[in-house]
Amino acid sequence: MLTLPTPDQRLEPYQLTGDPLEPRAPRVPLTRTAFAAAHVVSDPLAERDPWIGRPAVDWDNTLKFRHWLWDQGLGLAEAMDTAQRGMGVDWLTAKELIERTMAEAKAHPLKPRVACGAGTDQVPLADLTSAEAIIAAYSEQMEAVEAAGGQVILMASRAFPAIGAGPDVYEQVYGKLLGQAADPVILHWLGDMFDPALKGYWGGKNVAAASDAVLSIIKSHPGKVDGIKISLLDHAHEEAFRARLPEGVRLYTGDDFNYAELIAGEGQHYSHALLGIFAAIAPAASQALEALASGDMEAYHALLAPTVPLSREIFRAPTQFYKAGIAFLAWLNGAQSHFIMPAGFQSARDITHYAHVFRLADQARLLSHPDLAQERMGLLLKLHGID
């Protein structure tokens, strides 16, 4: 029994009620491609001046967490915003992460699919004032991803909005990058609720104009785009957008509010997944996708429905702080021995949020080791003066 804080500043007793899912590999081939975007685990003993310089990464635990995802049949989206790109993790660290992860993936018996983020964050925004400079920055990271053997995800770059780029600049840059890519890439449309610096992406005056702009890029480069990840938290827009995609181009949902319905889809139109929340709900995600592949929609929704309130709490505004909830659940479940994040990011959320995540994770059957989770939640409560 724990005493947990509530949003109205009361304290209430809470008894664990969940029947935790046992992580396991799917028993049938999945019919949806599913990438879980994973975080990095800090080394708290090696961390110095965490707000300054490169983070100290606990590589053993960081890679162990990736094996845990792969063992459950999930793919991996590596070095994305979930891994704190631009929020504590610099490009040199991300490059090392990509190289280490790809070496592990090649040796894994399931040969998991891994896609890796390529962006422009190794160059200061002040130096990214032209299409040529943006292309050069992207190209450096793309080459590193391809050299390691990963699939390229062209991450959304803050450089475009910073220079007020119109659709023509996006076409120039993305056209060049797609032309030089060795294999089909995944595009990345991250809304400003995840990163305010990305407001106005694709150069359109509104979402409809932005949609037209990126669809024009995709259609102008047949065979070069595997799919596009959309994270706008707009269910209706995603459904309308995916119906307009050329045949063979996937829609990877990044909608951490509505993923269950979007992945289930309607008839021939459905979304695949590239989700930060899948790293936190891996057992439910894997087993739900197994049920979907087996045609058991009742089991699919029974497994995923309880995870949606949890995801909505983890990704609530300010949405860019969701990374703290992902790492928190990894700590509760024993995937890491501490709750320390690059740049001290664990302080981005308050104790009431963490208490609510604890309750919802239990109710979604996602506290794999209940006794350990209760012990660690108790330690965090004591740190905040709640005994």
N, C-alpha and C positions, 0 to 999 in steps of 0.2 A: 504494500500500500504506500502510495506517495501522496504528498500534498502539493498540488499544482496550482499556479496562478491562473486567473482568468482575465479576459480583456477588460472587465469592469473592476479590476484591482481587488478581487476577492481571492481567497484560497479555498480550494475544494479537494477533498480526498479523491484519489483515482486508483482503481484496481485494474490490473491488466486483464483484458477479456479475450484477446485474440488467440486464434489457433494458427500459429505461424506456418507459412508455406515452407517446404523444404526445397532449397535451390537444386535444380537438376537440368539435364539437357533435354531438349524436345525429343519426343519419340517418333515424330513424323517430320518430313521436310516442311519448312514454313513457306507460306504463300505470300508473305510480305517481307521486303527487305527492312531490317530494323537495325539502325545504328544507335547505340547508347553513347552520349557525349560524357566522357569521364573527367573527373577532376584530378588534381595532383595532390600528393600527401607531402606536407612539409616535414623537415627534420628539425624538431624544436630545440635539440641540443646544439645544432650547428647554426641555427638562425642568428644572425647578428644585424642589429638595426633594421628590422623587418620592413620599414617603410622606405628604405633606401637600398638601391642596388639589386643584384640578382637574388632570387629566393634560394634557400637551401632545400633541396628536394630529397625526400626519403625514397630512393629509387626502388628498393626492395618492395616496400609496401605499395608504392604507386603501380608497379608492374604486377604485383600480386592481385590488386583490385581488377586490373584488366583481364587477367586469367580467369577470375571469378565471373566476369561478364561473358567471356568467350565460352567457358564451360557450360553456360546456360544457352548457348546457341545464338547469342547476340553478336552483331558486328560492332565496330568501334568507330566513333568519330573522335579523332585525336587532335589535341592542341587547338581546341575551339575556345569559345568564350567561357564555356563551363570550366576549362582549365585555367581561367583567369588571364587569358590573353588580353593585354592592355590594361589589366587590373591586378598587377602583381607578378605576372609571368612575362618575361621579356622574350624576344625572338631567339636568342642564343639558347636559353633554357628550353624553349619550345622545340627548337631544332634537335637538341639532344634527346628530348622526350620522344620525338618522332622516330629518330634513329634507333633508340633503345626499344621502343614499342614494336617497330617493324621487325627487328631481329627476333623478338619473342614471338610475334605472330607467325613468322615463317617456320618456327620450330613447334608451334602448337599443333596437336593432332587433328583438330577440326579445320585447320587452315582458314581462320576467320577473315572476314572481309574488313579492311581498315581503310578509312578515308581520313585525310589529314588536312588541317587548315593551312592555307597559304594566304598571307595578307601583305600589309605594307608597314607593319609596326616597327620594323628595324630602322626606319628612317623617320626623323622628326617631321611633324606636319608642316612646319615652316619651310621644309625643303621639298615638299610634294606639291608644287604649285603648277605643274603642267602635266599633260597626258603622258609625255615621254618619261617624266620622273616617276609617275605612278606605275607605268608599265615596267620600268626597270626594277622597282622595288618588288612588285608582284613576281616578276620573272626569277629573281634571286631565290625567293621562297619556293616557288613552283619547282625549280630545278632541284632543290634540296629534298622536297617530298618525293619527286620521281626517282631521284638517286637512291633513296632509302627503300623504294618499292611500294610506296603508298599511292592511293588514288587521291587526286587533288580536289579539295574543296576551295573554291575561290571565295574566301571570306569577304564580307562587306567591309569596305575600307572607309574610315573617317575622312580620308583625303578628299573624296568627291564632294560631300556637303561643305567641307571647309573652304573649297574654292568656288562654291556655287555652281558646280558642273551641271550642264544641261544634258538631255538625252544623247546629243551628238558626241559628247566626251565619253560617256559610258560606252557607246557603240564603238568608238575608236579604241578604247582601252580593252574592253572585253573581246572585241573582234580580234585584236592582235594576240591576246592571251589564249583564246580558244584555238586560233590558228597554229600556235606553236606547241600546244599541249600534246603530249605523246598519246594519251588516251582520253576518252570522254570524261569531263569534269562535272562536279556538282556545283551549281551556283547557290548563292546564299543571300537571302533577303531577310535581314534582321530589323525588326521594327524599332522605333525610337523608345518604346517602353522598355526594351532590353538595353539600349544604349542611346541616350538622348542625342549624342553626336551624329547619329545616322538619320536624323530627321530629313525627309525630302529625298531619300535614296531613289536612284534611277532617274532623277532629274525632272520628274513629273510634278505638276502643281497639286495633284491629289493622288489617291491610291489608284483610281481608275486610269489616270494618265501614266502613272508609274507601271501599272500592269501592262499597258499597251507597249511601253518602251522595252521592258525586259522580254516580253513575248516576241517582239520584233528581232531582238538580238538572238534569241533561241532559234527562231525560224530561219534566220539568215545564215545559221551555221549548222546545217543538218549533220548529224552523226558526231558532233563534238560535245553535246550536252547530255550527260547521263540523266540528270534531273535537277530540280531546284528545291532547296529547302526554304520554306516560307514560315516565318515566325512573326505574325501580325496579331495573333490571338483573335482572329476574325473568321469564325466558322463559315459564314456565308460567302465571304470573299474567296476562301480557299476552295470551296466546292465549285464556284463559278470559274476560278482560274484554272483548276486542273482539267476542267472539261474543254478548255481552249488549247491545251498543250498538244504539240504534234505527237503522232503515234510513236511510242517507244520512249518518250521522255517522262520520267517519273516525277510525281509530286511527293517530296519528303516533308511530312508535316513536322513543324517545329512548334505546333500549338499545344502548349502544356496545359491548356484549359479544356480542350475539346477533342483530344487525340482518340479517345475510345470510339466515338461515332465516326470520325474522319477516317480512321484505319479500317473500320468495318465497311464503310462506303455504301454505295447503292449501285447494284448491277456491275457494269463494267468500269465505273468510276469509283476509285478509292485512293487513299493516300498510303504511302509507305511511311517510315518513321526515321527521323533524325532528331532525337529528343534528349535533353538533359535529364528529364524526370526518369527516363528508362534506366539510368544508372542507379537511381534510388529505389526503383520498384522492380528490379530485374526479375525476381522470381515470378511475380504476378504478370509482368509483361511477357516473359518467355512462355509461361504456361497458357496465357490467354491467346497468344499467337498460335500455339499448338492446337488449342481448341478451335480457333478460326480455320486453320488448315484442315481440320477434321470435320468441319461443317457443323460444329456444336456451338451455335450462337448463344445459347443459354449459358453455357459454361464460360464463354468468352466474356460476356457482359458481367457475369457474377464475379469473375476475377478482376476485371478492370474497373468496374463501377466504384468500388470502395476506394480506389487509388485516386480518383479524380478530385474529391475534396482535399486530399493530402497535397496533390500537385497544385491546386489553386491556392492553398495556403503558402506553400513553398515559393510560388511564383507571384504572390500578391505584390502590389505596388509598395515601394519602389522595386520593380521587377528585377533590376540588375543585381539585386542582392540575393537572388535565389541560390547562388553558389554556396552560401553558408548553410542552407538547409540540406543540400546534397551531401556536403562533408559531415554534417551533424549526424545524418542517418548512417553514413559509413562508420562513424565512430561508435554509435549505439550498437551496430551489428558486428563489431569486432573486426572490421576491415582495416582499421587503423587504430593505433594504440593511444591516440590523443586527439584533441580537437583544436589544433593549431593550424592556421591557414596562411598561405603567402600574404604578405603585407598586413597580417593581423586581421584578415577579413572576417573572422568569426565574430567580431564585434559589430558587424553590419546589421545584425538582428538582435532583438531583445529577448529576455527570458520568457515572456508571455508567448511569443512566437514559437520558441523551441518547445515549450510545454504543449502547445496545441499540435505541433508536428508530431510529438511523442504520442499523444492520444490517437491522432488520425492514422499514424503508422501502425499502431497496435490494432486498430479496428480494420485496417486493410490487410492484416495478416503478414506484416512486413518487418516485425521485430523477430529476426531469426533466432536470436538467443535472448529470451525474455529476461532471465535473471541478470545477465550482463547489461542489457539495456536499462533495466530498472536501477541497477547499481550506478551506472554512469549518469543517468538522468538525476539521480540523487546527489551525485558530486557536483553537477552543474547548479542544482538548486541551492546547495550549501554555499557555493561561491557567490550566489546572489542573495545570501542572507535568509534563505528559506530552509528550515530544518524539519 
